[in-house]
Amino acid sequence: MSLAPRAVLVHRTSEYEELLARHGTHGQAAFFLSSRGRSIEEVAERHRRARRALAEVATAVPSLWRQARVERADLDRFLFAPEDVVVVVGQDGLVANTAKYLSGQPVVGIDTDPGRNPGVLVRHRAADAPALLRAATADSGTVDELTMVEAVTDDAQRLLALNEIYLGRPGHQTARYRLGPDDESAPAEAQASSGVLVGTGTGATGWLGSLRRERGGGPPPPGPAEPRLLWYVREAWPSPATGTSLVAGVLTATERLRLTVESDRLVAFGDGMESDALELTWGQTVRVGRSPTSLRLLG
C-alpha cells in the first residue's frame, strides 16, 4: 500500500522571535528598537501575519495526509521523502534555501507578507492552500521546472542552488585558482579574484544581475526555466602570474566550468547560505554547471 502524501511546511524564525531571543522580553525588545527609531509593532505584526498564514496552511492539509514542519535552520538535517509536497510559508529566499535539499518534490510558495515580498517564488496566499495541495497530488496544476546549478568536486561532494553558487574565500578575500572549460585539452587560466559566481535565470535578477549591471550589460540573462547559466569572475587581478581573459560567459545545458584550487582553503556555497558550504583544499577540482535536478514550483 502506498504511503499517504506528507505535507512538509517550511518556515523560518521571524525577526520578532529573534529579538525576543536576544533581549528576553517584548518590553526590552521594544526599548531597543525605539532607541533606533523603529517600532516593535510593525515587527510584531509581520510575525503575527506569518504565524496566521502557517496555521491556515496547516489546517488546509487533508486529514488523511501526514504533516511535518521544518525551520530553515534545520533544513540540512531534515530528510525529505519522495511522496512529500513541500509548502514554503514565507519569503522568496526561503524557497531558494529549501530547493537545494529536494529531488523533484512539488513545491508550493505561500507569501506571508504580500506587497513586501516580490512574490516571484512565493506566488500564492494561504487561502489558496487547499486547492494547491489537491493540484500537487493530482498533477493537475501548472508546474514550472526551474533550472538549478550544481557544483561537483573531484571527491564526489555535490552542492545545489536555485540562484547561484559562489566559489572563493569564506571572507571574500583574494582567492587563487585555475579556471577554464571542463575540457582537459583546453587551457585554464591562473587567476586571483574575490570569487566566481555561476547562476541561473532565477538568480539573474539578484547577485548576478548586480554584476551584469556593473559591467554595463553582457549576454542576455536566461529565463528561470532555460538551461543556460551565466558566470562571472569578481574583481579579477592581473599580475605576471595571473590573468583576466576569462571573466564572464555563458554555459549551455551540457557545459561545465572547471576550477582547480590554488589556495589553502576555498569554499563553495549556494544562495547565500555560507553555513552550508563545501570545503575546497589545494589542488582540488570542482566543476559547475546545470543540475539535472530542477525545482518543480506550482504556478
C-alpha atoms as one frame of an Amber mdcrd trajectory, in Angstrom:
protein
   0.000   0.000   0.000   1.392   3.380  -0.974   2.037   5.977   1.693  -0.300
   8.928   2.046   1.295  12.190   0.941   3.123  14.205   3.552   2.828  17.984
   3.619   6.125  19.479   4.776   5.624  23.062   5.940   8.847  25.052   5.740
   9.066  28.302   7.701  11.688  30.466   9.338  12.193  32.199  12.663  10.713
  35.691  12.473  12.551  38.915  13.211  10.290  39.341  16.255  11.273  35.917
  17.633  14.943  36.726  17.085  14.504  39.985  19.016  12.845  38.166  21.926
  15.612  35.575  21.974  18.202  38.344  22.150  16.515  40.755  24.575  14.384
  38.455  26.695  11.044  40.279  26.768   8.731  42.219  24.480   9.327  45.381
  26.520  13.109  45.185  26.320  12.965  44.496  22.591  10.592  47.457  22.144
  13.002  49.737  24.026  15.918  48.534  21.899  14.070  49.280  18.644  12.669
  52.626  19.822  16.212  53.780  20.650  16.959  53.251  16.961  13.858  54.971
  15.660  11.838  51.838  14.934   8.589  50.498  16.322   8.269  46.938  17.534
   4.631  46.896  16.414   5.490  46.627  12.721   7.854  43.741  13.513   5.290
  42.039  15.760   2.553  42.440  13.153   4.678  40.757  10.468   5.282  37.937
  12.943   1.550  37.578  13.574   0.772  37.520   9.836   3.377  34.816   9.248
   2.041  32.682  12.100  -1.567  33.097  10.912  -0.544  32.019   7.410   1.314
  28.984   8.766  -1.687  27.971  10.876  -4.068  28.423   7.935  -1.915  26.261
   5.682  -1.622  23.567   8.367  -5.410  23.498   8.697  -5.761  23.103   4.922
  -3.765  19.841   4.854  -6.201  16.944   4.160  -6.963  14.845   7.213  -5.601
  11.633   5.660  -2.237  13.225   4.896   0.743  13.209   7.181   2.246  16.531
   8.178   5.659  17.826   9.274   7.202  21.208   9.936  10.810  22.242   9.472
  12.500  25.525  10.330  15.014  26.994   7.905  17.961  26.382  10.247  17.125
  22.654  10.323  16.783  22.087   6.573  20.191  20.451   6.240  19.186  17.860
   8.861  15.678  17.137   7.567  15.074  14.098   5.363  12.625  14.866   2.570
  10.777  11.854   1.133   9.685  11.238  -2.497   5.972  11.492  -1.612   6.319
  14.893   0.084   4.524  18.030  -1.012   6.660  20.922   0.201   4.863  24.100
   1.243   7.184  27.044   1.838   5.482  29.651   4.016   7.499  32.860   3.964
   9.638  34.786   1.512  11.115  34.106  -1.919  14.530  33.441  -0.386  13.133
  30.631   1.737  12.113  28.760  -1.434  15.690  29.039  -2.713  17.042  27.857
   0.661  14.744  24.814   0.506  15.279  23.895  -3.157  18.832  22.596  -2.687
  17.597  19.804  -0.397  14.890  18.492  -2.742  14.896  15.903  -5.502  11.857
  16.675  -7.619   9.127  17.068  -4.973   6.435  19.630  -5.886   6.800  22.971
  -4.093   4.107  25.492  -3.203   5.203  29.006  -2.221   2.909  30.884   0.201
   3.529  34.614   0.627   3.054  35.689   4.243   3.583  39.397   3.588   2.057
  40.402   0.218   3.316  43.721  -1.038   6.548  43.461   0.926   7.871  40.351
  -0.843   8.451  40.344  -4.620   6.398  37.140  -4.798   8.461  35.610  -7.608
   8.674  32.210  -5.901   6.049  32.582  -3.162   3.240  33.123  -5.644   0.166
  32.271  -3.576  -1.803  33.202  -0.458  -2.606  30.929   2.464  -6.272  30.815
   1.379  -5.159  29.094  -1.847  -3.567  26.165   0.018  -6.478  23.640  -0.193
  -6.698  23.844  -3.985  -2.917  23.884  -4.391  -2.427  20.767  -2.274  -5.040
  18.906  -4.304  -3.402  20.026  -7.541   0.050  18.949  -6.328  -1.026  15.341
  -5.826  -3.352  15.137  -8.831  -0.735  16.605 -11.196  -3.459  18.992 -12.349
  -1.729  22.282 -11.575   0.725  24.256 -13.642   4.272  23.331 -12.663   7.311
  25.404 -13.640  10.542  23.430 -13.893  13.090  25.990 -12.718  16.719  25.380
 -13.663  19.198  24.781 -10.857  23.004  24.934 -10.770  25.294  22.348  -9.200
  28.918  22.103  -8.117  30.554  18.665  -8.020  34.028  18.120  -6.580  36.546
  15.524  -7.664  35.802  13.588  -4.451  32.054  13.482  -5.308  30.778  16.184
  -2.973  27.742  17.892  -4.514  26.083  21.243  -3.909  22.828  22.510  -5.454
  21.463  26.049  -5.705  18.474  27.746  -7.285  20.009  31.210  -7.756  23.790
  30.960  -7.828  26.857  29.192  -6.489  29.800  31.179  -5.167  33.340  29.807
  -5.216  36.041  31.680  -3.360  37.413  32.540   0.064  34.979  32.436   3.024
  35.554  36.128   3.762  35.584  37.133   0.067  39.304  37.970   0.189  41.581
  37.152  -2.722  41.244  33.570  -3.931  43.768  31.849  -6.185  42.771  29.108
  -8.595  42.854  27.975 -12.229  39.686  28.482 -14.275  38.670  27.065 -17.623
  36.139  24.946 -19.513  35.625  21.346 -18.491  37.892  20.043 -21.223  41.285
  18.716 -20.237  42.720  19.765 -23.597  41.536  23.389 -23.176  43.865  25.815
 -21.380  42.949  27.004 -17.886  43.891  30.473 -16.665  45.549  31.166 -13.325
  43.523  33.867 -11.581  43.408  35.897  -8.398  39.993  37.358  -7.615  37.340
  37.790  -4.944  35.479  34.761  -6.260  33.474  33.217  -9.086  29.678  33.198
  -9.412  27.707  30.758 -11.579  23.943  31.210 -11.646  20.573  30.579 -13.237
  17.818  32.651 -14.775  16.106  32.761 -11.384  19.253  34.258  -9.883  19.820
  36.653 -12.775  17.820  39.383 -11.025  19.896  39.158  -7.833  23.648  38.958
  -7.269  24.327  38.045 -10.891  22.170  40.950 -12.028  24.240  43.349  -9.938
  27.445  42.137 -11.572  25.890  42.386 -15.011  24.814  45.999 -14.394  28.252
  46.937 -13.052  29.780  45.706 -16.303  27.346  47.579 -18.489  25.452  44.597
 -19.829  26.645  41.390 -21.416  24.825  38.281 -22.599  21.052  38.471 -22.116
  20.038  36.675 -18.920  18.211  33.365 -19.373  14.657  32.797 -18.225  14.165
  30.823 -14.996  13.318  27.614 -16.902  16.037  27.970 -19.561  19.013  25.582
 -19.262  21.613  28.331 -19.839  23.754  29.600 -16.940  25.693  32.847 -16.543
  29.072  33.082 -14.827  31.219  35.984 -13.654  34.598  36.409 -12.011  34.561
  39.134  -9.366  37.412  41.659  -9.369  39.991  39.596 -11.224  43.501  40.916
 -10.548  46.091  40.967 -13.374  49.685  40.193 -12.470  52.693  38.441 -14.027
  51.290  35.165 -12.677  47.512  35.716 -13.057  45.278  36.713 -15.965  41.910
  38.322 -16.618  40.907  36.963 -20.020  38.204  34.625 -18.621  35.934  36.807
 -16.503  32.387  36.155 -17.792  30.467  33.814 -20.006  27.501  31.572 -20.701
  27.227  27.824 -20.105  24.877  25.704 -22.183  22.928  22.793 -20.723  25.879
  20.409 -21.147  28.849  22.700 -20.496  30.766  22.915 -17.228  33.174  25.422
 -15.745  36.253  23.823 -14.154  38.026  25.437 -11.192  41.186  23.989  -9.589
  42.090  25.390  -6.175  45.490  27.039  -5.683  44.810  28.459  -2.201  44.914
  26.879   1.238  41.134  26.909   1.550  38.237  27.908  -0.656  34.524  27.245
  -0.221  31.524  26.761  -2.460  28.101  27.758  -1.171  24.709  28.314  -2.755
  22.081  31.033  -2.473  23.928  32.939   0.239  23.926  30.069   2.772  27.548
  30.234   3.876  26.819  27.952   6.834  26.258  25.038   4.426  29.361  25.124
   2.251  31.682  22.666   0.550  35.280  22.920   1.759  37.818  23.010  -1.073
  41.550  22.445  -0.492  44.718  22.981  -2.516  44.742  21.021  -5.761  41.092
  20.035  -5.571  38.932  20.488  -8.667  35.271  21.458  -8.774  33.029  21.501
 -11.842  29.996  23.777 -12.005  27.104  23.556 -14.451  23.408  22.946 -14.876
  21.952  20.401 -12.477  19.846  17.502 -13.757  17.548  18.310 -10.799  15.120
  21.191 -11.213  12.763  22.929  -8.809   9.158  21.888  -9.510   7.281  25.025
  -8.453   3.490  25.183  -8.701   2.441  28.226 -10.697
